[in-house]
Amino acid sequence: MVKKDFIYGIIAGILISIGGAVYLAVDNKIAASVLFTVALLCICLRGYNLYTGKIGFLVEAHKKENVSATFLALLGNLIGTYVCGLLVRFGVPKSGDIAEVLCNAKLGQSFVETLIRGVFCGILMYLAVVIYRENGKVIGILFCVPVFILSGFEHSIADLFYFSASGIYSLKATGFLWTVILGNSIGAMIIPALIKLSGKKAKTGAEEAK
């Protein structure tokens, strides 16, 4: 199971990278944000492991194996996006240049700005996945993903790809990425935590959530 969680995390990272690549390649950002949904659609429909889709479910299901699967997914996501980012920068130089401009702009944000943007993205990612898991419908993915992109919210795994494609490696970039991961984690846990406080049991599909 550990091997599967890790490998499925790598696959999810590859798919997010493909979504990020089309976002960089398409000038119309509305169209680009819609096309980005191919990543989460494939991840959910095929059952791969995306950190931002799993972390919120730890509110209810937080056994050792749930925690392990979630953070192995993050490690796999990191590797998948890093390698794909390097390949895109080499194979599609124009996209690498666009990623560099994008990431430099991101680094101009304050810690609080980045954290808040990560929190709101985390909320939307949790909703996209839980709607799919509970209702078997992809409508949450088709709307939540474009909404977080067009709103300027930050998705940690997509950002991992963008920074790899940009060729920007620095302590500031590392701090930015960890801030987004923190924000996504907090955001993804807000709704299930509030549901738990209300006395209603939240969904516990941590081992299935992508």
Backbone as CSV, one residue per row, in Angstrom:
resi,resn,N_x,N_y,N_z,CA_x,CA_y,CA_z,C_x,C_y,C_z
1,MET,0.830,-1.210,0.000,0.000,0.000,0.000,0.865,1.260,0.000
2,VAL,1.975,1.232,0.761,2.872,2.388,0.803,3.411,2.685,-0.591
3,LYS,3.844,1.628,-1.288,4.369,1.786,-2.646,3.296,2.353,-3.578
4,LYS,2.078,1.844,-3.445,0.974,2.306,-4.290,0.662,3.774,-4.019
5,ASP,0.582,4.149,-2.736,0.282,5.541,-2.382,1.310,6.489,-2.995
6,PHE,2.573,6.101,-2.920,3.659,6.929,-3.436,3.605,7.029,-4.961
7,ILE,3.448,5.893,-5.632,3.417,5.879,-7.098,2.189,6.608,-7.621
8,TYR,1.043,6.399,-6.962,-0.163,7.122,-7.380,-0.021,8.621,-7.156
9,GLY,0.820,8.997,-6.175,1.112,10.408,-5.959,1.945,10.975,-7.100
10,ILE,2.903,10.196,-7.580,3.710,10.626,-8.724,2.824,10.825,-9.949
11,ILE,1.919,9.870,-10.181,1.017,9.970,-11.332,0.162,11.231,-11.232
12,ALA,-0.356,11.496,-10.039,-1.164,12.712,-9.848,-0.337,13.959,-10.128
13,GLY,0.925,13.939,-9.710,1.810,15.070,-9.982,2.016,15.276,-11.477
14,ILE,2.137,14.182,-12.220,2.275,14.263,-13.675,1.024,14.887,-14.289
15,LEU,-0.144,14.465,-13.806,-1.399,14.980,-14.358,-1.604,16.458,-14.028
16,ILE,-1.263,16.857,-12.811,-1.343,18.282,-12.469,-0.382,19.086,-13.346
17,SER,0.764,18.505,-13.636,1.728,19.180,-14.512,1.166,19.382,-15.910
18,ILE,0.435,18.398,-16.402,-0.197,18.540,-17.716,-1.234,19.663,-17.679
19,GLY,-2.013,19.717,-16.591,-2.958,20.813,-16.425,-2.244,22.154,-16.374
20,GLY,-1.125,22.203,-15.652,-0.350,23.429,-15.564,0.262,23.815,-16.898
21,ALA,0.677,22.816,-17.661,1.289,23.080,-18.966,0.283,23.714,-19.928
22,VAL,-0.949,23.215,-19.916,-1.951,23.805,-20.814,-2.318,25.209,-20.342
23,TYR,-2.294,25.425,-19.025,-2.572,26.766,-18.504,-1.516,27.759,-18.995
24,LEU,-0.266,27.338,-19.014,0.811,28.215,-19.487,0.742,28.446,-20.996
25,ALA,0.220,27.460,-21.720,0.250,27.510,-23.181,-0.908,28.284,-23.800
26,VAL,-2.024,28.388,-23.074,-3.232,29.009,-23.630,-3.333,30.454,-23.159
27,ASP,-3.456,31.374,-24.103,-3.499,32.799,-23.767,-4.794,33.205,-23.054
28,ASN,-5.915,32.643,-23.477,-7.206,32.959,-22.865,-7.298,32.239,-21.520
29,LYS,-7.246,32.994,-20.432,-7.153,32.379,-19.107,-8.453,31.690,-18.673
30,ILE,-9.587,32.112,-19.224,-10.832,31.400,-18.922,-10.777,30.009,-19.543
31,ALA,-10.393,29.953,-20.805,-10.260,28.659,-21.473,-9.185,27.810,-20.799
32,ALA,-8.069,28.439,-20.432,-6.973,27.713,-19.793,-7.406,27.109,-18.456
33,SER,-8.184,27.868,-17.678,-8.627,27.380,-16.369,-9.597,26.213,-16.509
34,VAL,-10.417,26.255,-17.553,-11.339,25.141,-17.797,-10.561,23.899,-18.243
35,LEU,-9.593,24.087,-19.135,-8.797,22.961,-19.619,-7.960,22.341,-18.504
36,PHE,-7.581,23.154,-17.504,-6.806,22.638,-16.369,-7.564,21.529,-15.638
37,THR,-8.908,21.543,-15.736,-9.694,20.546,-15.011,-9.407,19.124,-15.467
38,VAL,-8.778,18.963,-16.648,-8.443,17.611,-17.114,-7.614,16.880,-16.070
39,ALA,-6.784,17.632,-15.326,-5.915,17.021,-14.325,-6.722,16.367,-13.202
40,LEU,-7.592,17.154,-12.548,-8.353,16.613,-11.423,-9.400,15.604,-11.880
41,LEU,-9.944,15.790,-13.071,-10.890,14.803,-13.608,-10.219,13.444,-13.723
42,CYS,-9.040,13.407,-14.326,-8.330,12.133,-14.488,-7.914,11.548,-13.145
43,ILE,-7.478,12.418,-12.231,-7.049,11.948,-10.909,-8.204,11.297,-10.157
44,CYS,-9.353,11.961,-10.133,-10.503,11.426,-9.404,-11.086,10.182,-10.076
45,LEU,-11.235,10.242,-11.385,-11.857,9.128,-12.101,-10.986,7.874,-12.096
46,ARG,-9.665,8.048,-12.030,-8.753,6.909,-12.028,-8.260,6.554,-10.634
47,GLY,-8.561,7.376,-9.636,-8.225,7.024,-8.262,-6.784,7.266,-7.862
48,TYR,-6.143,8.299,-8.421,-4.771,8.609,-8.061,-4.729,9.505,-6.819
49,ASN,-3.530,9.773,-6.320,-3.384,10.423,-5.013,-2.861,11.851,-5.111
50,LEU,-3.747,12.796,-4.867,-3.373,14.209,-4.865,-3.486,14.744,-3.438
51,TYR,-2.401,15.328,-2.946,-2.368,15.795,-1.563,-3.526,16.725,-1.230
52,THR,-3.789,17.701,-2.086,-4.823,18.687,-1.796,-6.230,18.096,-1.813
53,GLY,-6.370,16.913,-2.410,-7.656,16.229,-2.392,-7.805,15.261,-1.237
54,LYS,-6.701,14.964,-0.548,-6.732,13.988,0.543,-6.695,14.618,1.932
55,ILE,-5.982,15.750,2.059,-5.662,16.287,3.378,-6.903,16.634,4.199
56,GLY,-7.963,17.122,3.575,-9.153,17.502,4.324,-9.852,16.338,4.998
57,PHE,-9.678,15.142,4.462,-10.353,13.968,5.011,-9.684,13.444,6.279
58,LEU,-8.513,13.997,6.621,-7.858,13.582,7.859,-8.587,14.081,9.097
59,VAL,-9.496,15.035,8.920,-10.286,15.521,10.057,-11.057,14.362,10.684
60,GLU,-11.591,13.486,9.868,-12.356,12.344,10.376,-11.537,11.065,10.408
61,ALA,-10.792,10.810,9.360,-10.023,9.563,9.285,-8.545,9.899,9.431
62,HIS,-8.025,9.787,10.654,-6.647,10.195,10.898,-5.839,9.081,11.558
63,LYS,-6.098,7.852,11.145,-5.262,6.743,11.598,-3.891,6.864,10.935
64,LYS,-2.952,6.104,11.444,-1.584,6.164,10.947,-1.522,5.946,9.447
65,GLU,-2.307,4.977,8.944,-2.265,4.677,7.514,-2.846,5.815,6.665
66,ASN,-3.834,6.545,7.226,-4.410,7.684,6.509,-3.393,8.817,6.391
67,VAL,-2.732,9.099,7.502,-1.720,10.155,7.517,-0.564,9.789,6.585
68,SER,-0.122,8.538,6.669,0.972,8.066,5.816,0.619,8.199,4.341
69,ALA,-0.587,7.774,3.973,-1.010,7.839,2.566,-1.047,9.273,2.068
70,THR,-1.499,10.190,2.926,-1.606,11.597,2.536,-0.246,12.218,2.275
71,PHE,0.713,11.955,3.162,2.016,12.593,2.993,2.905,11.860,1.983
72,LEU,2.635,10.583,1.756,3.301,9.899,0.643,2.792,10.462,-0.681
73,ALA,1.505,10.825,-0.695,0.944,11.472,-1.889,1.665,12.787,-2.149
74,LEU,1.896,13.569,-1.098,2.599,14.849,-1.251,4.006,14.640,-1.803
75,LEU,4.702,13.653,-1.278,6.050,13.370,-1.767,6.021,12.959,-3.237
76,GLY,5.069,12.089,-3.584,4.929,11.674,-4.975,4.559,12.843,-5.874
77,ASN,3.646,13.686,-5.396,3.258,14.890,-6.159,4.475,15.768,-6.429
78,LEU,5.327,15.931,-5.413,6.527,16.758,-5.534,7.445,16.223,-6.632
79,ILE,7.662,14.928,-6.607,8.562,14.321,-7.594,7.968,14.416,-8.998
80,GLY,6.691,14.097,-9.127,6.038,14.149,-10.430,6.068,15.530,-11.044
81,THR,5.752,16.544,-10.236,5.726,17.916,-10.766,7.131,18.444,-11.045
82,TYR,8.076,18.066,-10.208,9.449,18.550,-10.405,10.021,18.036,-11.725
83,VAL,9.886,16.752,-11.948,10.428,16.164,-13.180,9.710,16.727,-14.405
84,CYS,8.391,16.805,-14.337,7.624,17.332,-15.473,7.948,18.800,-15.735
85,GLY,8.154,19.561,-14.674,8.521,20.961,-14.838,9.836,21.110,-15.586
86,LEU,10.812,20.293,-15.223,12.095,20.316,-15.923,11.924,19.971,-17.397
87,LEU,11.124,18.954,-17.681,10.906,18.520,-19.061,10.198,19.593,-19.885
88,VAL,9.195,20.247,-19.270,8.474,21.300,-19.987,9.399,22.484,-20.250
89,ARG,10.227,22.840,-19.288,11.149,23.962,-19.489,12.115,23.661,-20.632
90,PHE,12.539,22.421,-20.746,13.462,22.035,-21.810,12.744,21.858,-23.147
91,GLY,11.565,21.215,-23.109,10.859,20.882,-24.339,9.994,21.993,-24.896
92,VAL,9.484,22.860,-24.007,8.611,23.967,-24.435,9.151,25.246,-23.791
93,PRO,10.257,25.770,-24.307,10.914,26.929,-23.675,9.998,28.124,-23.451
94,LYS,9.062,28.357,-24.369,8.145,29.484,-24.215,7.338,29.350,-22.924
95,SER,6.877,28.131,-22.628,6.115,27.899,-21.395,6.995,28.106,-20.172
96,GLY,8.262,27.719,-20.276,9.194,27.951,-19.176,9.366,29.430,-18.895
97,ASP,9.436,30.227,-19.961,9.572,31.682,-19.790,8.322,32.282,-19.146
98,ILE,7.153,31.803,-19.571,5.894,32.288,-18.989,5.819,31.895,-17.513
99,ALA,6.252,30.670,-17.207,6.256,30.214,-15.818,7.177,31.082,-14.962
100,GLU,8.297,31.513,-15.531,9.235,32.356,-14.787,8.593,33.692,-14.422
101,VAL,7.883,34.288,-15.371,7.187,35.555,-15.101,6.109,35.345,-14.040
102,LEU,5.350,34.258,-14.194,4.272,33.939,-13.249,4.814,33.755,-11.837
103,CYS,5.904,33.016,-11.717,6.444,32.710,-10.391,7.092,33.933,-9.743
104,ASN,7.712,34.766,-10.539,8.275,36.001,-9.981,7.170,36.878,-9.395
105,ALA,6.007,36.889,-10.068,4.868,37.652,-9.547,4.376,37.038,-8.240
106,LYS,4.347,35.730,-8.167,3.908,35.057,-6.944,4.835,35.388,-5.771
107,LEU,6.107,35.473,-6.054,7.076,35.763,-4.994,6.953,37.193,-4.470
108,GLY,6.204,38.029,-5.194,5.955,39.388,-4.728,4.847,39.479,-3.694
109,GLN,4.139,38.369,-3.479,3.063,38.345,-2.486,3.642,38.260,-1.070
110,SER,2.923,38.817,-0.118,3.332,38.670,1.280,2.946,37.281,1.781
111,PHE,3.496,36.917,2.939,3.159,35.628,3.559,1.660,35.497,3.780
112,VAL,1.043,36.558,4.310,-0.393,36.512,4.615,-1.219,36.379,3.341
113,GLU,-0.841,37.134,2.307,-1.558,37.039,1.031,-1.499,35.617,0.481
114,THR,-0.311,35.039,0.503,-0.132,33.686,-0.029,-0.910,32.673,0.799
115,LEU,-0.861,32.813,2.116,-1.573,31.887,2.987,-3.077,31.932,2.730
116,ILE,-3.629,33.142,2.639,-5.067,33.297,2.406,-5.468,32.698,1.065
117,ARG,-4.678,32.952,0.048,-4.967,32.387,-1.272,-4.917,30.867,-1.239
118,GLY,-3.993,30.319,-0.441,-3.910,28.871,-0.293,-5.107,28.304,0.449
119,VAL,-5.583,29.021,1.465,-6.742,28.563,2.241,-7.979,28.451,1.358
120,PHE,-8.252,29.484,0.574,-9.451,29.450,-0.268,-9.361,28.360,-1.340
121,CYS,-8.165,28.147,-1.872,-8.005,27.055,-2.834,-8.265,25.714,-2.157
122,GLY,-7.770,25.556,-0.923,-7.987,24.308,-0.187,-9.460,24.008,0.024
123,ILE,-10.236,25.045,0.326,-11.685,24.873,0.486,-12.303,24.350,-0.805
124,LEU,-11.954,24.962,-1.914,-12.525,24.567,-3.200,-12.078,23.175,-3.620
125,MET,-10.837,22.825,-3.332,-10.355,21.487,-3.693,-11.079,20.414,-2.890
126,TYR,-11.276,20.677,-1.596,-12.018,19.716,-0.780,-13.429,19.527,-1.339
127,LEU,-14.088,20.623,-1.667,-15.452,20.537,-2.193,-15.504,19.791,-3.524
128,ALA,-14.542,20.069,-4.394,-14.512,19.390,-5.692,-14.432,17.881,-5.511
129,VAL,-13.574,17.445,-4.593,-13.374,16.008,-4.386,-14.530,15.374,-3.624
130,VAL,-15.010,16.038,-2.584,-16.066,15.434,-1.772,-17.376,15.335,-2.556
131,ILE,-17.636,16.299,-3.433,-18.833,16.207,-4.280,-18.724,15.012,-5.212
132,TYR,-17.527,14.805,-5.754,-17.334,13.636,-6.619,-17.488,12.344,-5.824
133,ARG,-16.896,12.285,-4.629,-16.924,11.051,-3.832,-18.325,10.742,-3.293
134,GLU,-19.045,11.767,-2.886,-20.368,11.544,-2.301,-21.447,11.340,-3.359
135,ASN,-21.358,12.109,-4.432,-22.447,12.129,-5.406,-22.107,11.490,-6.745
136,GLY,-20.841,11.129,-6.922,-20.426,10.522,-8.174,-20.535,11.470,-9.349
137,LYS,-20.447,12.776,-9.097,-20.591,13.778,-10.155,-19.337,14.639,-10.234
138,VAL,-18.995,15.026,-11.460,-17.771,15.809,-11.663,-18.045,17.313,-11.727
139,ILE,-19.285,17.723,-11.466,-19.631,19.140,-11.578,-18.800,20.001,-10.627
140,GLY,-18.477,19.462,-9.450,-17.653,20.215,-8.508,-16.277,20.484,-9.074
141,ILE,-15.716,19.500,-9.761,-14.399,19.664,-10.379,-14.465,20.709,-11.490
142,LEU,-15.489,20.599,-12.320,-15.617,21.476,-13.488,-15.810,22.943,-13.116
143,PHE,-16.343,23.192,-11.912,-16.541,24.573,-11.479,-15.492,25.032,-10.468
144,CYS,-15.155,24.187,-9.503,-14.246,24.612,-8.435,-12.837,24.908,-8.947
145,VAL,-12.362,24.103,-9.894,-11.004,24.323,-10.404,-10.884,25.651,-11.157
146,PRO,-11.758,25.938,-12.142,-11.666,27.245,-12.795,-11.860,28.408,-11.824
147,VAL,-12.736,28.230,-10.833,-12.974,29.306,-9.867,-11.715,29.627,-9.071
148,PHE,-10.996,28.607,-8.598,-9.803,28.910,-7.806,-8.711,29.543,-8.683
149,ILE,-8.623,29.124,-9.932,-7.604,29.697,-10.811,-7.924,31.151,-11.140
150,LEU,-9.163,31.402,-11.554,-9.543,32.757,-11.972,-9.598,33.722,-10.796
151,SER,-9.773,33.186,-9.587,-9.788,34.032,-8.388,-8.382,34.397,-7.912
152,GLY,-7.382,33.760,-8.488,-6.005,34.036,-8.080,-5.583,33.272,-6.840
153,PHE,-6.324,32.208,-6.496,-5.955,31.401,-5.339,-4.777,30.493,-5.697
154,GLU,-4.086,30.000,-4.675,-2.856,29.236,-4.892,-3.040,27.746,-4.610
155,HIS,-2.658,26.929,-5.575,-2.697,25.471,-5.442,-1.261,24.968,-5.341
156,SER,-0.920,24.353,-4.223,0.474,24.014,-3.942,1.096,23.089,-4.983
157,ILE,0.353,22.083,-5.432,0.943,21.112,-6.360,1.132,21.744,-7.738
158,ALA,0.174,22.542,-8.168,0.346,23.272,-9.426,1.532,24.229,-9.315
159,ASP,1.655,24.896,-8.164,2.772,25.820,-7.976,4.116,25.095,-7.986
160,LEU,4.148,23.876,-7.465,5.375,23.085,-7.532,5.801,22.892,-8.986
161,PHE,4.830,22.640,-9.852,5.126,22.489,-11.280,5.606,23.802,-11.876
162,TYR,4.884,24.885,-11.593,5.248,26.180,-12.172,6.673,26.585,-11.782
163,PHE,7.039,26.387,-10.522,8.377,26.778,-10.090,9.444,25.894,-10.707
164,SER,9.153,24.618,-10.873,10.108,23.742,-11.535,10.287,24.160,-12.993
165,ALA,9.170,24.462,-13.661,9.222,24.888,-15.060,9.903,26.249,-15.209
166,SER,9.818,27.069,-14.168,10.387,28.415,-14.229,11.897,28.433,-14.081
167,GLY,12.434,27.397,-13.438,13.869,27.373,-13.160,14.260,28.215,-11.969
168,ILE,13.275,28.671,-11.193,13.547,29.486,-10.007,13.689,28.574,-8.792
169,TYR,14.868,28.560,-8.202,15.130,27.767,-7.003,15.785,28.683,-5.975
170,SER,15.107,28.918,-4.884,15.640,29.806,-3.856,14.942,29.515,-2.537
171,LEU,15.502,30.047,-1.470,14.869,29.899,-0.159,13.507,30.582,-0.143
172,LYS,13.402,31.710,-0.833,12.132,32.426,-0.890,11.083,31.600,-1.618
173,ALA,11.477,30.939,-2.692,10.553,30.081,-3.430,10.122,28.899,-2.569
174,THR,11.063,28.320,-1.833,10.738,27.199,-0.944,9.760,27.642,0.139
175,GLY,10.006,28.815,0.718,9.099,29.347,1.732,7.714,29.596,1.171
176,PHE,7.661,30.128,-0.044,6.374,30.363,-0.706,5.608,29.052,-0.850
177,LEU,6.273,28.022,-1.338,5.599,26.739,-1.589,5.094,26.110,-0.297
178,TRP,5.884,26.176,0.763,5.431,25.614,2.033,4.275,26.423,2.627
179,THR,4.263,27.722,2.355,3.142,28.551,2.800,1.858,28.145,2.090
180,VAL,1.953,27.869,0.790,0.776,27.435,0.036,0.308,26.061,0.512
181,ILE,1.249,25.163,0.765,0.878,23.841,1.287,0.126,23.989,2.610
182,LEU,0.632,24.852,3.486,-0.037,25.103,4.763,-1.429,25.666,4.540
183,GLY,-1.541,26.653,3.663,-2.840,27.257,3.384,-3.826,26.257,2.805
184,ASN,-3.385,25.463,1.840,-4.252,24.429,1.264,-4.726,23.450,2.332
185,SER,-3.824,23.081,3.229,-4.158,22.117,4.288,-5.204,22.684,5.239
186,ILE,-5.004,23.917,5.663,-5.969,24.575,6.549,-7.318,24.695,5.854
187,GLY,-7.305,25.177,4.613,-8.555,25.367,3.875,-9.333,24.079,3.674
188,ALA,-8.621,23.018,3.337,-9.284,21.737,3.096,-9.931,21.167,4.353
189,MET,-9.426,21.575,5.521,-9.950,21.038,6.776,-11.082,21.875,7.367
190,ILE,-11.290,23.074,6.856,-12.276,23.975,7.464,-13.687,23.405,7.415
191,ILE,-14.155,23.008,6.243,-15.537,22.526,6.127,-15.758,21.224,6.896
192,PRO,-14.904,20.201,6.739,-15.134,18.991,7.533,-15.042,19.236,9.038
193,ALA,-14.180,20.187,9.454,-14.076,20.501,10.888,-15.357,21.164,11.388
194,LEU,-15.917,22.074,10.599,-17.170,22.732,10.981,-18.328,21.736,11.006
195,ILE,-18.335,20.818,10.047,-19.368,19.779,10.033,-19.267,18.931,11.296
196,LYS,-18.043,18.605,11.678,-17.833,17.801,12.887,-18.300,18.560,14.128
197,LEU,-18.030,19.869,14.161,-18.473,20.688,15.291,-19.994,20.770,15.375
198,SER,-20.653,20.668,14.219,-22.114,20.736,14.198,-22.761,19.478,14.757
199,GLY,-21.950,18.439,14.935,-22.475,17.175,15.458,-22.756,16.145,14.393
200,LYS,-22.628,16.558,13.135,-22.837,15.622,12.038,-21.512,15.033,11.640
201,LYS,-21.499,13.750,11.333,-20.263,13.092,10.957,-19.900,13.422,9.527
202,ALA,-18.655,13.912,9.338,-18.176,14.197,7.997,-17.779,12.894,7.315
203,LYS,-17.612,12.956,6.004,-17.195,11.782,5.248,-15.782,11.395,5.634
204,THR,-15.482,10.094,5.587,-14.181,9.600,6.060,-13.405,8.897,4.954
205,GLY,-13.586,9.266,3.735,-12.922,8.568,2.639,-11.508,9.024,2.381
206,ALA,-10.711,9.168,3.436,-9.351,9.651,3.258,-8.518,8.718,2.393
207,GLU,-8.719,7.420,2.552,-7.912,6.485,1.789,-8.344,6.430,0.335
208,GLU,-9.551,6.983,0.045,-10.040,6.975,-1.318,-9.942,8.352,-1.965
209,ALA,-9.952,9.407,-1.148,-10.036,10.756,-1.686,-8.785,11.120,-2.460
210,LYS,-9.023,11.753,-3.582,-7.905,12.133,-4.409,-7.916,13.631,-4.595
